Amino acid sequence: MKPEAMPQAEALLEAWEVLPESKYCECDLGECRTDFLPLLYEMSHIAMETGQLSNILQILLQLMQRHLKVVRGMISLREPGTGRIFIHESCGLSPEEEARGIYALGEGVIGKVVQSGEPIVVPRISDVPDFLCRAVHREQQSERNLSFLCVPIVRNGKVMGTISAERLYDNRRLLKLDAEILAILAATTAQAVELHLLETVQKVALEDENRRLRSALQDRFRPTNLIGNSKAMQEVYGLIEKVTRSRTTVLILGESGVGKELVASAIHYNSPCADGPFIKFNCAALPESVIESELFGHERGAFTGAAQMRRGRFEEADGGTIFLDEVGELSLPMQAKLLRVLQEKSFERVGGNATIQVDIRILAATNRDLLAMVEQGKFREDLYYRLHVFPITIPPLRERGTDVSTLAQYFVSRFASEMGVELRQISSAAMSMLMCYHWPGNVRELENVIERAVILSEGPVIAEQHLPPSLQTPVVSEIAGGGTLEARLNSAEYDMIVEALKQHRGNMTEAATHLGLTRRILGLRMARYHLNYKEYR
């Protein structure tokens, strides 16, 4: 129903020929409503006692059918947040018709009642040409002769839904009386409707919002600089999420090139001190004589060349995070000074006496076995346990399964964009070489290999010849090269086994079934090509 249709309906109601005003009894209205009052009282009592909306609405619809003789009755609710208005319970409607009864605010009679908070009575649907027939298709004239009554369900000035009824009326006073009865029914059910919306509809909305926020948090704790979905990396993401909630010291362990600095960045930028500075320092990059001044700063004249006071890295990181890479390379005297900073968060500049207090979080990383160094006397035991509060071990690339292909595609996209060239695809044979390689240099080596391949490839595909000789292992060379029938069959077989392992994430039973082999035969053929199912998890 359009906005201008409401006055039109009211005019039709006023112009309707009626009987003289008198008592609402069966003689002048054609129907008696006195027997309805005890039932209305009983329903009100049930609404106050139980508060269960489903029970209340069942009784309400039964009363409407039995005593008001309605053809159809509808209770529509407004969904919090979206404002969508839908039929919650009905009588005289099929499930399909009920599902179609969805309205926006201000749309149709129901939408207008929710928008205005005022009841609307349409004496005869056929007299309103633009009456919105969404739920019920009114092709027969008898359907269009029905009256339509709609009253709002209001609680604390807020419209939460409507009660609607359809039936044939020949008496204007009876129509007005039933509209008043519907208003009483709406007031009786208002509290139960409010509780229902709070407990169910809004609960669902809150659960959806909670899921959305959790998803957003997962994205935050897996920033774009950390690529991979392997089980090993999922465990790393979980540890990062847990440790970012506090200011605990973290020791990041792993081989060279696995991305320890990227993990440190993820921890800092998703932590409470993310707004503070993030200072990085490589303990192996400078000689020992310079490290103390770099970390703690120095006063003017502290040594030759110290023409002015200089703040160290710890001072620069005040209020934020300092990342000490290759911490295992520090000398024992420097380890003792670092231990004091960890314990007391204080130090003195070189050549100074004033104690400087800082509020920092310390992240440390190393590719060394610190526990073995402790046993050898090369690393302080007390410092080891101070750093080893929350260790995170980054797995080497060879243990990350299909992350190799994910990272390779990521680097191809990045370098193609940086170089302004067409996006390259990696051939199946080249990808097999990448997957079979043991990657001693880890992600850093893979990055360099892909950069080289993007430069060398002139067409849209990165092929085997674009990869460095170090990746040309005997097995791959045997199956990828040569023009004999046997060599080509071996190459095809290798590719099919690799694809099956990728598709089934290293599950040999499923991969064997996919290939039509027994698990034992698949194992023998994988051994022939030196394939390990763990690399594809």
C-alpha positions as CSV (number, residue, x, y, z in Angstrom):
1,M,0.0,0.0,0.0
2,K,1.4,3.4,-1.0
3,P,1.5,6.3,1.5
4,E,-1.6,8.0,0.0
5,A,-3.7,4.8,0.3
6,M,-4.2,5.2,4.0
7,P,-6.4,8.3,3.8
8,Q,-8.3,6.6,1.0
9,A,-9.1,3.6,3.2
10,E,-10.2,5.9,6.0
11,A,-12.5,7.7,3.6
12,L,-14.1,4.5,2.5
13,L,-14.6,3.5,6.1
14,E,-16.4,6.8,6.9
15,A,-18.6,6.6,3.9
16,W,-19.8,3.1,4.6
17,E,-23.6,2.7,5.2
18,V,-24.2,1.5,8.7
19,L,-27.0,0.7,11.1
20,P,-28.0,3.1,13.9
21,E,-25.8,3.2,17.0
22,S,-26.9,0.9,19.8
23,K,-25.6,-1.7,22.1
24,Y,-23.2,-4.3,20.5
25,C,-25.5,-7.3,20.7
26,E,-26.3,-9.9,18.2
27,C,-29.5,-8.1,17.0
28,D,-27.8,-5.0,15.6
29,L,-24.3,-6.2,14.9
30,G,-25.2,-9.6,13.6
31,E,-22.6,-11.2,15.9
32,C,-22.1,-11.1,19.7
33,R,-18.8,-10.2,21.3
34,T,-19.8,-10.6,25.0
35,D,-18.6,-14.2,25.2
36,F,-15.2,-13.0,24.0
37,L,-14.4,-11.0,27.1
38,P,-13.8,-14.0,29.5
39,L,-11.5,-15.6,27.0
40,L,-9.6,-12.4,26.5
41,Y,-9.1,-12.2,30.3
42,E,-7.9,-15.8,30.3
43,M,-5.4,-15.1,27.5
44,S,-4.1,-12.0,29.4
45,H,-3.7,-14.1,32.5
46,I,-1.7,-16.7,30.5
47,A,0.5,-14.0,29.0
48,M,1.3,-12.6,32.4
49,E,2.0,-16.0,33.9
50,T,4.0,-17.8,31.3
51,G,5.5,-15.1,29.0
52,Q,5.9,-17.9,26.3
53,L,5.1,-16.2,23.0
54,S,4.4,-19.4,21.1
55,N,1.7,-20.4,23.6
56,I,0.2,-16.9,23.7
57,L,0.1,-16.6,19.9
58,Q,-1.6,-20.0,19.5
59,I,-4.4,-19.0,21.8
60,L,-4.6,-15.6,20.2
61,L,-5.0,-17.0,16.7
62,Q,-7.6,-19.6,18.0
63,L,-9.6,-16.7,19.5
64,M,-9.5,-14.7,16.3
65,Q,-10.6,-17.7,14.2
66,R,-13.3,-18.9,16.6
67,H,-14.8,-15.7,17.9
68,L,-13.9,-13.0,15.4
69,K,-14.4,-15.4,12.5
70,V,-11.3,-14.2,10.7
71,V,-10.3,-15.9,7.4
72,R,-6.7,-15.2,8.0
73,G,-4.7,-13.9,11.0
74,M,-1.1,-12.8,11.0
75,I,1.4,-11.7,13.7
76,S,4.3,-9.9,12.1
77,L,7.5,-9.0,13.9
78,R,10.1,-6.4,13.2
79,E,13.6,-7.7,13.2
80,P,16.0,-5.6,15.2
81,G,18.9,-4.1,13.3
82,T,17.7,-4.8,9.8
83,G,14.2,-3.5,10.3
84,R,12.8,-6.4,8.2
85,I,9.2,-7.2,9.0
86,F,8.2,-10.9,8.7
87,I,5.2,-13.1,9.5
88,H,6.1,-14.9,12.7
89,E,2.8,-16.8,13.2
90,S,-0.4,-17.1,11.2
91,C,-3.6,-18.9,10.6
92,G,-5.2,-19.4,7.2
93,L,-1.9,-19.1,5.3
94,S,0.2,-21.8,3.7
95,P,3.9,-22.0,4.5
96,E,4.7,-20.6,1.1
97,E,2.4,-17.6,1.6
98,E,3.8,-17.0,5.1
99,A,7.3,-17.0,3.7
100,R,6.4,-14.4,1.1
101,G,5.0,-12.0,3.7
102,I,8.2,-10.0,4.2
103,Y,8.0,-6.2,4.2
104,A,10.3,-3.2,4.6
105,L,9.5,-0.3,6.9
106,G,6.7,1.7,5.3
107,E,5.9,-0.9,2.7
108,G,2.3,-2.1,2.4
109,V,-0.3,-1.7,5.2
110,I,1.9,-3.7,7.7
111,G,5.0,-1.7,6.9
112,K,3.0,1.6,7.3
113,V,1.6,0.5,10.7
114,V,5.0,-0.4,12.0
115,Q,6.4,2.9,10.7
116,S,3.6,5.1,12.1
117,G,2.5,3.1,15.1
118,E,-1.1,3.8,14.2
119,P,-3.7,1.1,13.2
120,I,-5.1,1.0,9.6
121,V,-8.5,-0.5,8.7
122,V,-9.3,-1.2,5.0
123,P,-13.0,-1.9,4.8
124,R,-12.8,-3.6,1.4
125,I,-9.5,-4.5,-0.3
126,S,-11.0,-4.1,-3.8
127,D,-11.6,-0.4,-3.1
128,V,-7.9,0.2,-2.7
129,P,-6.3,-0.5,-6.1
130,D,-2.7,-0.3,-4.9
131,F,-3.2,-2.7,-2.0
132,L,0.0,-4.7,-1.7
133,C,-0.9,-8.4,-2.1
134,R,2.5,-10.0,-1.3
135,A,1.6,-13.0,0.8
136,V,-1.8,-13.9,-0.7
137,H,-2.5,-13.7,-4.5
138,R,-6.1,-12.3,-4.6
139,E,-7.3,-13.4,-8.0
140,Q,-10.9,-14.2,-7.0
141,Q,-13.4,-11.3,-6.4
142,S,-14.4,-12.9,-3.0
143,E,-10.8,-12.4,-1.8
144,R,-10.9,-8.8,-2.8
145,N,-14.2,-8.1,-0.9
146,L,-12.5,-9.0,2.4
147,S,-11.7,-6.3,5.0
148,F,-8.2,-5.9,6.3
149,L,-7.4,-4.8,9.9
150,C,-3.9,-4.1,11.1
151,V,-2.9,-2.8,14.6
152,P,0.6,-2.2,16.0
153,I,2.2,-4.1,18.9
154,V,3.8,-1.4,21.0
155,R,5.9,-1.6,24.1
156,N,7.5,1.5,25.8
157,G,6.7,3.6,22.7
158,K,8.5,1.1,20.4
159,V,6.6,-0.7,17.6
160,M,7.8,-4.3,17.6
161,G,5.3,-5.7,15.1
162,T,1.6,-6.0,14.1
163,I,-1.5,-8.1,14.4
164,S,-3.5,-8.4,11.1
165,A,-6.8,-10.0,10.3
166,E,-8.9,-10.6,7.2
167,R,-12.6,-11.4,7.0
168,L,-15.8,-10.2,5.3
169,Y,-17.7,-7.4,7.2
170,D,-21.1,-6.0,6.3
171,N,-21.3,-3.8,9.4
172,R,-19.0,-0.8,10.1
173,R,-19.6,-0.8,13.8
174,L,-18.6,-4.5,14.1
175,L,-15.5,-3.7,12.0
176,K,-14.5,-0.9,14.3
177,L,-15.2,-3.0,17.4
178,D,-13.0,-5.8,16.1
179,A,-10.2,-3.3,15.4
180,E,-10.5,-2.3,19.1
181,I,-10.4,-5.9,20.2
182,L,-7.3,-6.5,18.1
183,A,-5.7,-3.5,19.8
184,I,-6.4,-5.0,23.2
185,L,-4.9,-8.3,22.0
186,A,-1.8,-6.5,20.8
187,A,-1.3,-4.8,24.1
188,T,-1.8,-8.1,25.9
189,T,1.0,-9.8,23.8
190,A,3.4,-6.8,23.8
191,Q,5.5,-7.9,26.8
192,A,5.9,-11.5,25.5
193,V,6.9,-10.2,22.0
194,E,9.5,-7.9,23.5
195,L,11.0,-10.8,25.5
196,H,11.0,-13.0,22.4
197,L,12.8,-10.4,20.4
198,L,15.4,-9.9,23.1
199,E,15.9,-13.6,23.7
200,T,15.8,-15.0,20.2
201,V,16.0,-12.6,17.3
202,Q,18.5,-10.2,19.1
203,K,20.4,-13.2,20.4
204,V,20.9,-14.5,16.9
205,A,22.0,-11.1,15.8
206,L,24.5,-10.9,18.6
207,E,25.8,-14.4,17.8
208,D,26.2,-13.3,14.1
209,E,28.0,-10.2,15.3
210,N,30.2,-12.3,17.6
211,R,31.1,-14.6,14.7
212,R,31.9,-11.6,12.5
213,L,34.2,-10.1,15.2
214,R,35.9,-13.4,15.8
215,S,36.5,-13.7,12.0
216,A,37.9,-10.2,12.0
217,L,40.2,-11.0,14.9
218,Q,41.4,-14.1,13.1
219,D,42.3,-12.0,10.1
220,R,44.1,-9.6,12.4
221,F,46.1,-12.3,13.9
222,R,47.0,-13.7,10.5
223,P,48.2,-10.5,8.8
224,T,49.1,-10.5,5.1
225,N,52.8,-10.9,5.8
226,L,52.2,-14.4,7.3
227,I,51.2,-16.7,4.5
228,G,50.1,-20.3,4.9
229,N,47.3,-22.5,6.0
230,S,49.2,-25.7,7.0
231,K,48.5,-27.3,10.4
232,A,52.0,-26.2,11.7
233,M,51.2,-22.5,10.8
234,Q,47.7,-22.7,12.3
235,E,49.3,-23.6,15.6
236,V,51.6,-20.6,15.3
237,Y,48.6,-18.3,14.6
238,G,46.9,-19.7,17.7
239,L,50.0,-18.9,19.9
240,I,50.3,-15.4,18.4
241,E,46.6,-14.7,19.2
242,K,47.1,-15.8,22.9
243,V,50.3,-13.9,23.6
244,T,49.1,-10.6,22.1
245,R,46.7,-10.3,25.0
246,S,49.5,-9.6,27.4
247,R,52.9,-8.0,27.6
248,T,54.8,-11.2,28.2
249,T,58.3,-11.7,26.9
250,V,58.3,-13.9,23.8
251,L,61.2,-16.0,22.4
252,I,60.8,-16.8,18.7
253,L,62.7,-19.8,17.6
254,G,63.3,-21.2,14.1
255,E,65.8,-21.6,11.3
256,S,67.2,-18.7,9.4
257,G,64.7,-17.4,6.8
258,V,61.5,-18.8,8.4
259,G,60.0,-15.3,9.1
260,K,60.8,-14.7,12.8
261,E,60.7,-10.9,12.3
262,L,57.3,-11.1,10.6
263,V,56.0,-13.0,13.6
264,A,57.4,-10.4,15.9
265,S,55.7,-7.7,13.9
266,A,52.4,-9.6,14.1
267,I,52.7,-9.8,17.8
268,H,53.5,-6.1,18.3
269,Y,50.9,-4.6,15.9
270,N,48.1,-6.8,17.5
271,S,49.0,-6.1,21.1
272,P,48.0,-3.5,23.6
273,C,51.2,-1.5,22.9
274,A,50.5,-1.4,19.1
275,D,50.3,2.4,19.2
276,G,53.9,2.6,20.7
277,P,57.1,2.3,18.7
278,F,58.4,-1.0,17.3
279,I,62.2,-1.0,17.4
280,K,64.2,-3.8,15.7
281,F,67.8,-4.6,16.5
282,N,70.0,-7.4,15.1
283,C,72.4,-8.5,17.7
284,A,74.7,-10.1,15.1
285,A,74.9,-7.1,12.8
286,L,77.4,-5.0,14.8
287,P,80.6,-5.6,16.7
288,E,80.4,-6.1,20.4
289,S,82.1,-2.7,21.2
290,V,79.2,-0.9,19.4
291,I,76.3,-3.0,20.6
292,E,76.2,-1.6,24.2
293,S,76.1,2.0,22.9
294,E,73.4,1.1,20.4
295,L,71.2,-0.6,22.9
296,F,71.6,1.6,26.0
297,G,72.8,4.9,24.4
298,H,75.7,7.0,25.7
299,E,76.4,10.4,27.3
300,R,78.4,13.1,25.7
301,G,82.1,12.4,26.0
302,A,81.6,8.8,27.1
303,F,84.2,7.7,24.5
304,T,86.1,9.2,21.6
305,G,83.7,10.5,19.1
306,A,80.8,10.8,21.5
307,A,80.2,14.5,20.7
308,Q,76.7,14.5,22.1
309,M,74.3,12.5,24.1
310,R,72.5,9.7,22.2
311,R,69.5,7.6,23.2
312,G,69.7,3.9,22.7
313,R,67.2,1.4,21.3
314,F,65.7,0.6,24.7
315,E,64.8,4.3,25.2
316,E,63.5,4.6,21.7
317,A,61.2,1.6,22.4
318,D,59.7,3.1,25.6
319,G,56.0,2.6,25.5
320,G,56.2,0.0,22.8
321,T,58.2,-3.1,21.8
322,I,61.8,-3.9,21.1
323,F,62.7,-6.9,18.9
324,L,66.1,-8.4,19.5
325,D,67.0,-10.7,16.6
326,E,69.8,-13.2,16.9
327,V,69.9,-12.8,20.7
328,G,72.1,-15.9,20.9
329,E,75.0,-13.9,19.4
330,L,75.3,-11.6,22.5
331,S,78.4,-11.8,24.6
332,L,78.1,-12.9,28.3
333,P,78.7,-9.3,29.6
334,M,75.9,-8.0,27.3
335,Q,73.7,-10.9,28.4
336,A,74.1,-9.8,32.0
337,K,73.0,-6.2,31.1
338,L,70.1,-7.5,29.1
339,L,69.0,-9.6,32.0
340,R,68.8,-6.5,34.2
341,V,66.6,-4.7,31.7
342,L,64.3,-7.8,31.6
343,Q,64.1,-7.9,35.4
344,E,64.0,-4.2,36.4
345,K,63.1,-2.4,33.1
346,S,66.0,0.0,33.9
347,F,69.6,0.7,32.8
348,E,72.2,3.5,32.5
349,R,73.6,5.0,29.4
350,V,77.2,4.4,28.6
351,G,79.3,6.9,30.5
352,G,76.3,8.0,32.6
353,N,75.1,7.5,36.2
354,A,71.4,8.3,35.9
355,T,69.1,5.3,35.9
356,I,66.6,5.3,33.1
357,Q,63.3,3.5,33.6
358,V,61.4,2.2,30.5
359,D,58.1,0.6,29.9
360,I,58.8,-1.9,27.1
361,R,58.0,-5.3,25.8
362,I,60.9,-7.5,24.7
363,L,60.6,-9.9,21.9
364,A,63.7,-12.0,21.1
365,A,64.6,-14.4,18.3
366,T,67.3,-16.8,17.5
367,N,68.2,-19.7,15.2
368,R,70.6,-21.2,17.8
369,D,69.9,-23.9,20.3
370,L,70.0,-21.8,23.5
371,L,69.6,-24.7,25.9
372,A,72.7,-26.4,24.4
373,M,74.6,-23.1,24.7
374,V,73.6,-22.9,28.4
375,E,75.1,-26.4,28.9
376,Q,78.2,-25.2,27.1
377,G,78.5,-22.1,29.3
378,K,78.0,-19.8,26.3
379,F,74.6,-18.4,27.3
380,R,73.4,-17.4,30.8
381,E,70.9,-19.8,32.3
382,D,69.0,-17.1,34.2
383,L,68.7,-15.1,31.0
384,Y,67.5,-18.1,29.1
385,Y,64.6,-18.7,31.5
386,R,63.8,-15.0,31.5
387,L,63.5,-15.1,27.7
388,H,61.9,-18.5,27.5
389,V,58.6,-17.4,29.1
390,F,56.5,-17.9,26.0
391,P,58.4,-19.6,23.2
392,I,57.0,-19.8,19.7
393,T,58.8,-22.1,17.2
394,I,58.3,-21.3,13.5
395,P,58.4,-24.5,11.5
396,P,60.9,-24.7,8.5
397,L,59.3,-24.5,5.1
398,R,60.0,-28.2,4.4
399,E,57.5,-29.1,7.2
400,R,54.7,-26.8,6.0
401,G,53.3,-29.0,3.2
402,T,51.2,-27.1,0.7
403,D,52.3,-23.7,2.1
404,V,55.1,-23.9,-0.5
405,S,52.6,-23.6,-3.4
406,T,50.6,-20.9,-1.5
407,L,53.8,-18.9,-0.9
408,A,55.0,-19.4,-4.4
409,Q,51.8,-18.0,-5.9
410,Y,51.9,-15.1,-3.5
411,F,55.5,-14.2,-4.5
412,V,54.7,-14.5,-8.2
413,S,51.8,-12.1,-7.8
414,R,53.9,-9.6,-5.7
415,F,56.9,-9.6,-8.0
416,A,54.8,-9.4,-11.2
417,S,53.0,-6.4,-9.7
418,E,56.3,-4.7,-8.7
419,M,58.0,-5.3,-12.0
420,G,54.9,-4.3,-14.0
421,V,54.8,-7.5,-16.0
422,E,52.0,-9.9,-16.8
423,L,51.0,-12.2,-14.0
424,R,52.8,-15.5,-14.3
425,Q,51.5,-19.0,-13.8
426,I,53.7,-21.8,-12.4
427,S,53.7,-25.0,-14.5
428,S,52.9,-28.3,-12.9
429,A,56.4,-29.6,-13.4
430,A,57.9,-26.4,-11.9
431,M,55.6,-26.6,-9.0
432,S,56.6,-30.2,-8.4
433,M,60.2,-29.1,-8.3
434,L,59.3,-26.5,-5.7
435,M,57.4,-29.0,-3.6
436,C,60.2,-31.6,-3.7
437,Y,63.0,-29.2,-2.7
438,H,64.1,-29.3,0.9
439,W,64.5,-25.4,1.2
440,P,67.5,-24.9,3.5
441,G,67.0,-21.2,3.2
442,N,63.3,-21.5,4.0
443,V,60.8,-18.7,2.9
444,R,63.6,-16.3,2.2
445,E,65.1,-18.7,-0.3
446,L,61.8,-19.4,-1.9
447,E,61.2,-15.6,-2.3
448,N,64.5,-15.2,-4.1
449,V,63.9,-18.2,-6.3
450,I,60.5,-16.8,-7.4
451,E,61.9,-13.3,-8.0
452,R,64.6,-14.8,-10.3
453,A,62.0,-17.0,-12.1
454,V,59.7,-14.0,-12.8
455,I,62.6,-12.1,-14.3
456,L,63.7,-15.0,-16.5
457,S,60.3,-16.0,-17.7
458,E,59.2,-14.1,-20.8
459,G,55.9,-15.8,-21.4
460,P,52.9,-16.2,-19.1
461,V,54.2,-19.5,-17.5
462,I,57.1,-20.1,-15.2
463,A,58.7,-23.4,-16.4
464,E,61.3,-25.8,-15.0
465,Q,64.2,-24.0,-16.8
466,H,63.4,-20.8,-15.0
467,L,64.3,-22.3,-11.7
468,P,67.9,-22.4,-10.4
469,P,70.0,-25.6,-10.8
470,S,69.9,-26.2,-7.1
471,L,66.2,-27.3,-7.5
472,Q,67.1,-29.8,-10.3
473,T,67.2,-32.9,-8.0
474,P,68.0,-36.2,-9.7
475,V,64.5,-37.5,-9.3
476,V,62.8,-34.4,-10.8
477,S,65.3,-34.2,-13.6
478,E,64.6,-37.8,-14.5
479,I,60.9,-37.4,-14.6
480,A,60.8,-33.9,-16.1
481,G,63.4,-34.4,-18.8
482,G,63.9,-36.7,-21.6
483,G,61.8,-37.5,-24.6
484,T,61.3,-41.2,-24.2
485,L,57.9,-42.8,-23.7
486,E,58.9,-44.1,-20.3
487,A,60.2,-40.7,-19.1
488,R,57.0,-39.0,-20.2
489,L,54.8,-41.7,-18.4
490,N,56.9,-41.3,-15.3
491,S,56.4,-37.5,-15.4
492,A,52.6,-37.9,-15.8
493,E,52.5,-40.5,-13.0
494,Y,54.4,-38.2,-10.7
495,D,52.2,-35.2,-11.5
496,M,49.0,-37.3,-10.8
497,I,50.4,-38.5,-7.4
498,V,51.4,-35.0,-6.4
499,E,47.9,-33.6,-7.4
500,A,46.1,-36.3,-5.5
501,L,48.2,-35.7,-2.3
502,K,47.6,-32.0,-2.6
503,Q,43.8,-32.5,-3.1
504,H,43.5,-34.8,-0.1
505,R,46.0,-32.9,2.1
506,G,48.5,-35.7,2.4
507,N,45.9,-38.4,3.3
508,M,47.4,-41.5,1.6
509,T,44.2,-43.6,2.0
510,E,42.1,-41.0,0.2
511,A,44.8,-40.2,-2.4
512,A,45.1,-44.0,-3.2
513,T,41.3,-44.3,-3.6
514,H,41.3,-41.2,-5.8
515,L,44.0,-42.8,-8.0
516,G,42.4,-46.3,-8.0
517,L,45.4,-47.8,-6.2
518,T,45.9,-49.6,-2.9
519,R,47.6,-47.7,-0.1
520,R,50.6,-50.1,-0.4
521,I,51.0,-49.6,-4.1
522,L,50.8,-45.8,-3.7
523,G,53.4,-46.0,-1.0
524,L,55.8,-47.9,-3.3
525,R,55.3,-45.4,-6.1
526,M,55.8,-42.5,-3.7
527,A,59.0,-44.0,-2.5
528,R,60.2,-44.3,-6.1
529,Y,59.8,-40.5,-6.5
530,H,61.0,-39.7,-3.0
531,L,57.6,-38.2,-2.1
532,N,56.6,-37.7,1.6
533,Y,52.9,-37.4,2.4
534,K,53.7,-35.1,5.4
535,E,54.8,-32.4,3.0
536,Y,51.3,-32.1,1.6
537,R,49.4,-31.7,4.9
